[in-house]
């Protein structure tokens, strides 16, 4: 019997995502000036206020207030009527030194023996239902909000949009797990107070369905465009007007959108957030590494769908174990346990090896903090960072290295494909 599956996304202007982006901007600035920085930064945003807290071990001093304000302005909170505005909000810093007790478990004389920054289990997932090996419902949810943000910045076709928004896509699958059609789309977008409520809601619904959705659809391959039928149920701002939003409407915190950040509810999640953590924290680095494994395994043809789990003890370099689940889609005639043994031989999952393989000690993280950490475009960019106490630094960095299909040949060789 056919079934429905739903995933959601939130925009860069969502309060929790503002917090994530500020935390990751701090990470990038610390790593740009001191690649060995150890950082765990949390951010809280609310009406007219930003609070930064966390632990840092670094040889650079930063203007954290300016970094936070720059992020807020880039997102689009630039008007006083939003009750949260980059140039006027208060920014309180409560960042202090990292615990020496934690640091002694991570740093080693031999870098290759670097211990995991915490205990826990991390999951990576990939499926061949999309070109980027991501679950389709989440991929579409992200696309809807990225396109909505483009429309807001263009300020031509739709002129009343504000930064805060959410989306949700429900897809009908066949018994053999093939997407058949889009059943429902939910979009809630913050907006100016530009008319009577009923008239506003009618215009917003019309613009989302007739302007936004066609732009999203045009970026998809024909086989995915066919999923957009006239049977889709649309819920556009279903609670009514949405003028009060952003941190004035809801307090935002770093690390509260971990399902949006990963696979939209497909696969599994170990519970650890990413943003605000330097790569010695395996919550982040090992989650990227397991995605890298899963994507390369599916691309190599080992299975149509793969879940990879790795687990660590704090201060210990070697993982506690690697687990593989192919959901019965394996193409290689091996049990999932046998596949896991081969994965251990192909991918070195010690924290230092992950950092080196995926180039994680670079300032590459602010770009991850909205619209998902997985399924993104791997590219090389130049980024410039400023400190009041040092000369500006410009770095060429590679983004989303865990999305590279650079181990496909090694996987094929190991599995005889």
Beta strands, then each sheet from edge to edge (+ up, - down):
strand 1: 3-10
strand 2: 38-46
strand 3: 49-57
strand 4: 90-97
strand 5: 120-127
strand 6: 161-173
strand 7: 179-191
strand 8: 233-236
strand 9: 252-253
strand 10: 305-312
strand 11: 321-325
strand 12: 379-387
strand 13: 390-399
sheet 1: 1+ 6- 7+ 8+
sheet 2: 4+ 3+ 2- 9+
sheet 3: 5+ 10- 11+
sheet 4: 12+ 13-
end
